[in-house]
Amino acid sequence: MKTSSFIYLICILCMYACGSDTNSSEGKIENEINSIYGAETSFEDIQNATLGDIKNVHVKNLNVSRSAILDTLNSTFSLNNIAAIAYENLSEEERNSYDYIGVELTQKNGEKNPYSFNIKTLKEIDATKETAYQFAESISDASYKNLESILDTGEDPVTAAKSLEDYFIGTTGTAGPVVNYYFYGLGEGQHESKTFYTHLGTFVYKNGVTQNFHVNVFEGDAVTKGYNINPVANLTR
């Protein structure tokens, strides 16, 4: 999914610095990253770059910094998720233009974590995220019937959706409705030679209580074969 080398300035033949106020996609990316992580984001549009043995590639670089939240999270999961956020908010024309999206996290101690992501891989990830979105949106909207088409966990999907409905009737009865959700991390794994992605998210209840969850989706699938809702010790504030 990732290449270990970042796009260094020494490899750049041509660079254009872009501000979010001149590019609507950059504005969307910057706002979403800030809303989740409270981070600052700057952008570099790099043409004719060299990445390892790969030459003449077009790269969108994101430099993300000044986030106390990111300092507490798994950096690999955060890097993956930020790259997915960037891809999701690019226009179709931009997606076809770039070969890689580069993300560099600068932590409070000055440590930098840079990785580059192939645009084709991000396209596969984006498709799996649609299932994760449907999972979270169905719970947030209390539209539990909409879960039935994406639940493939080995249990009857109607029964599985009803179990989730019963669970959230209980939690929302105490904490109020789920008023928001967001995805803060993205993992990657292998099972029986197939790649799956784990979308890590958070539900936000009306009373301010948060609850983490994750949704596993195999590459090429439009269903989840596994999910987890983390228990909350205290649903009251």
N, C-alpha and C positions, 0 to 999 in steps of 0.2 A: 504493500500500500504506500509505503514511504520510501524515499531515497535518503540515504544518510548524509548526502552533501547538500548544502544550501547554495543559493546563487550568490556568490561573492562578487563584490564590486570589481575585483581585479579581472573577472571573467566577462565583464560587460563591455560590449562594443557600442551600445547605444542605450541611454537611459532617459526616461521622461518622468519627472516627478508630477504626481497627480494629486490634487486636493479634492476632498469629498464634496466641496461646494460646486465643483465643475462637473461632477459625474454622479448621476442619480443612483447608480448601483453602489458606488462607494459610500454615499450617504446612508443607504439602507444597511449596508454591511457594518458601518461604523456605529449606527444607532443600535443594531441588534447586539453587537458585541458589548457595547456600553451597558445596555439594559440587563444583560446576563451577568457580566463580570465587573462592571464599573471600570472598564479599561479605556485607555486612549489608543487609537489606531491611526497609523499613517500608511501611505501606499506608495509603491514604486511600480511603474510599468516598464518592463525590461524587454527589449527586443534584441535578437541576435546574441542571446546569452549562451554560455556553456555550462552544462551541468554534468560533472563527471566526464564520461566519454561522449556525451550527447551534445552536439553543437547546434547553433542557430535555432534556439527555441525561444518562444515568446512566453514570458512569465509575468504573473501578477503577484507581487510581493506585499505581504502585510506585516507590519511591525507593531506588535501589541505590547503595551507596557502600562505601568502605574496602576496595577490591580492587586489589591490586598486579597481578593477572592482567589485569583489565579495562583497566588503563592501557596494556597492551602490545598489545591487540587492536584490530581495526577497530571503531570505536564503532557504526557503522551495523549491521554484522553482529551485534554483541552486543545492541543494542537490539531488533532483530528477533527474535533467539532468545529473549531474556528475555520478550518479549510472548507468544511461542509457548508457552513454558514455563508462563506464567500461565494462558493459555487452556486448555491441556491439563489442568491440575490443578483447574480450576473444575468444580463440579457442573453437571449439565444445567440445573438451575433457575437457577443463577448466570449461565450462558452466555445464557440467555434474558432475564435481567434487565438485563445491561449492554449499552450501545451502543458503548463504547470501552474499551480498556485503555491507560492512559498509563504510560510508563516514563521515568524520569529517572535518568541516570547522573551521579554526582558523582565526578570524577577527583581524583587526589592533589593536583593544582595548583589545585583549586577550580573548574575548568571544569565546567559542567553541560551535559549533552546530553539534552534532553527531546523526546519524540515521542509522538504518540497514534495508536493502531491501531484501525481499524474492526473490530468483532467479527465481521462477515460475512467479511472478508478473512482473519481469523485462523482461521475455520472451514475455509476453503479450504486454508490452509497446514497445518492440523492433519491434513487428509486426506492430503496429500502426505507428511507426516512418517511416516505409517503404513508407506509403502513404504520410506522410509529406515531405519526401525526394523527392518523385515523383512530388509533387506540386511545391517545390522550384526549382528542377532541370529543370522542364518543362519551368518555367518562366526564369530561368537563361540562358537556351539554346534557348529561344524563340521558343520552340517546343510546341506550345499551343494546338495542336491536342491531345497531350498526356495527357492533363488535362481532356479530356472528360470522360475517363473511371473511374476517381476517384471523380468526382463532383456529389454529390447527395444532393443538397441543396433545392430541391423543384422546382428549375428552370430547364428548358431544358438544359442538360449538354453542348450541342453544343453552345447554346446561351450564357451560363455562361462562357465558355472558350473563346468565341469571345469577350465578355465584358472585360475579363482580358487582352486579346491581345490588344484591343483598348486602355485600360488604360496604359499598359506598352509601347506601341508605343509612347504615349505622354510623359511619364517620361523619357524613354531612348533617345528620341529625344532631350531632354534638358541636361540630366546628363550623356549620353553615356550608353552603354550596362551594364547590370548587370554582373559583373565579378566574384562575389563570393557570397556565403551565408553561414550562420552557425546558429545552434540552441543553444541558451544560457539559456533556461529555460523550465521547464516541469511542468504543472499543472494537477490536477486530479479533476474530478467532477462526479456528478450523475444526470441522467435525466431519469425519468420513470423507476427507479430501475436498470438502466444500467450505467456502468462506462464508462466515456470517458476521454481521455487525450488531453490536450492542449499543442501543441508543439510551443514554442515561438522562433521565428527566426529573423534574420536580413539579408536583401539584401544589397550588397555593389555595388554601381555604379562606373563606370570608373573614374569619377571625384572625387571620395572619399566620396560622399554623402551616408548616410546609411538610410535604411527604415525598420522599424520593421513590422512584420506580425505574425499571428498565425494561426494554423490549428488544428481543433478539429476532433478527430477520436475516434469512439466508440470501446471499446474492442471487438475483434472478427470481426470487419469490415475492409474492404480494400478500403473504400471510406471516403471522408470527408462530413459531413453534415453541416459544418459551417467553415468559415475562415474570416479573416479580414486583410486588408492591411492598415496600419496606414498612414494617409496623411502626406506629408512632406511640410513644409511651404516654403522652398526655395531649389530648386533642383540645384541651381548653387553655385559655390564656389567663 
